[in-house]
Amino acid sequence: MQIPARYNGPPGSGNGGWSAGTFAEAAGASVDGRAYVVTLRVPPPLATELTLTGGKVLDPAGTLVAEVAADADAGAGVPVADPAEAGPYPGLSAHPFPGCYVCGPEHPTGLRIFPGPLPDGRMAATWDVPAEVTVPLMWAALDCPGGWSALQSGRTFVLGRIAVAVDALPAPGDRCVVVGTAVSAEGRKAVVDSTVYGQDGTRHARARATWIALDPVS
């Protein structure tokens, strides 16, 4: 399996959510509500043949890229919200990775999920579903809206671990709502939850993720 170059996150590496979803799908994750968890050990390399063996994702040199496990805790989900009540997306004025496939305003063919803050601290965004809908795509959609709940602190975070349960896939062309919220923060770690809702309010997928700050604690 490979992470195609268009599914990038930080420069030179795969988007954490899309990459994790690809690894989880290879391990058996599907559209059945069962949660899988992926722990990223190094930035997922782009356009590189990766193998899954015994729950471990390895690159050609044998470097451990990620670990995958089933029967994980994907959180209880975040209550649905109206994105029209959210403030402006902070990533339009300051973004650590503006070319990110999911939330980067400079990615020419990305998902363009731009979450804004709600008064209660949650983040909410609309998502216009593209023509091809897959399990990795759902993992990607859940990734950054949760992460921006941590990025609101002004520190730069990257995804370290994400657990996702997918109940259903939206139809191409649907306008979904993605909601994220911070659960806890300690030191360099922030735990966040996120949920994708269909345009009729049905929950499609939920996630619980741990994000790691790149900058030192002052």
N, C-alpha and C positions, 0 to 999 in steps of 0.2 A: 504494500500500500504506500501511497505517496500523498503529501500535502502539496497540491498545485500552487504555483506562485501567487495566483490571484487571491488565495485565502490567507493572506498575511495578517499579522498583528503588528508588533514592533518590527522595524526594518530588518529584513533578512530571516525572519522566523514566522512560523505559522500562527494564525489567530488561535488563542488558547481554546476557545469554545469549539471552533470547527475541528481543530486537531483532536481534542479530547473526544468529540463525538465520533470522529472517524475511528479512533482506537476502540471506543466502546462498542461501536457497531461491529467491528471485526471480532470482538469478544462475545457478541450475542445480543447486544442491546437492540431493542426493537420498539414498535409502537404498541406496547402492552401494559404500560404503567409500572413496569419493574425498573427500579433505580439501579444505575451503575455509577461507579465513582472512578475518576481518573486523576492520578497525581502526576503532575509534570515534574520531571527531575532536571531537565535542561530545556532551553527554548526549542520547540519542535522545528527541525530543519525542513526547509522547502525543497521540493523537487528531488527528494532523496528516497530511495527504496528502503522502507522500514518493515520489520517483521515482528509479529506477535507470537511469543513463546511463553507458555505458562504464566500468562498475565503480565508479561514484561514486553514492552516495546523497545526494540533495539535498532540502532543504525548499523550500516555495514561494518563499522569498526568495532561493534560490540558495545558501544556506549548505551547506557540505560537512558532512554528518552522519557519513558512514562511507565506507570504501573496501572493496571485495570482490575477492578473487582466488582462483583455483583452484590445485590441485596444491600444497597447503601441507603443512607438517610438523605433524601433530597429536600428535606424541610416540609413545612406544612403549606407552603405557598403564600403569596402576598395578595391581599385583597385587591380586587380590580379597582381602577381609578380612571378618571376622565383626563386624558392628556391635555385637553383644552384648558384645564385648570392649572397646568404646570407652568413654571417659569421657563425662560429661554435655556436652550441647551448650552451648558458651559463650554463644551468642546468646540463651539464655533469661534470662541475668542481665545481659548488657550487649551491646546490638546497635546498630551505627551507623545502621541503616535497618530498624527493626522491622516496617515495612509491606511489605518486599520480597516480591514474588510467589513467589519460590523458597524462601527460607529465613527469612522474617519471621514471628515468632510472632503478630503482630497482623494479618496479612493473612487476611481471613475465608474466602477461597476459593483460597488459594495452594497450592503443591505441598507445603509443610511438610516440606522435606528438611532435617533437623536433624543435621548431622555432628558427631560427637564425636571427641576425640583418642585415638589408639592409642599404646601405649608407644613405637613406633618413629617417631612423628611424623606418620604418615598420619592422615587424617580419614576416617571411615566413617559411613554412614547407610543406613537403609532408605528406600525410596521406594515408596509405594502408587500405582500408575499410574492416572491418571484415565481417564474414559470416552473422551475424545478424545486420540489419540496422533498427533503430527505431528513433522516434522523440527524446527521451531522449539522444540517442547517438549523434545526431546532436547538441543538446545543449552542450553536453560534449566537442565535437570537437571544438566548438566555444569559449569555456571557457578559457582555459589556453593560447592559442596563443595571445589572447587579453591581458590577465593578464601579460604576459612576457613583454609587452610594458611598463608596470609600474614597473615590477621587475628589469628592466635594471637600475633603479635608485639605486639599491643596498639595498633598504628597503624591508621588508617582507610584502606582501599584501595578503589579502584573499578576496574572492568574497562577495560583499554585496548585489548587485542587478544586474539582467540581464534580458534584453528584447530580444526576439528572434523571427524571422519570418522564417519559413521553406517553401521554394518554391517547393523543390523536394528532394527525397532521392537518393543518389548514389547507384549504383549496388554493391553487394558484390564483392570484388576483385579489384574495381576501385582504381586508384591512384589519389587522390584529392590533391588540394593545399589549405592550410589554411593561411590566411593573417591577421595580427593584427596591430593596430596602436593606439598610445595615442592621445586622443582628447583634454583633459585638465587635470590639476592637481591643487589642492588647499588644503592646509593643509594636512589632512590624507586621502583625497579622490582623486582618479584618475579615470577619465572616459576614456574608451577604446572602440574601435570598432573592429569587426572581421568578416570575411567572408569565407565561404567554397565554392570553385569552383570545378566543375567536371573536369575530365581529358580532356574534349573537350572545357573547358573554360566557361561552363555554370555556372551561379551562382545558388547554391543550397540553401544557407541559410545565414543570416546575423544577427549580434547581436550588441547591445550597452550595456555595463556593467559598473558598479561602483565598484571599488575595494577599500578596506579600509586598510590602513597601521596599522600594529600591534605595531610598535615601535613608541615612542613619537617623536614629532617634536622637533628638537634641536634648 
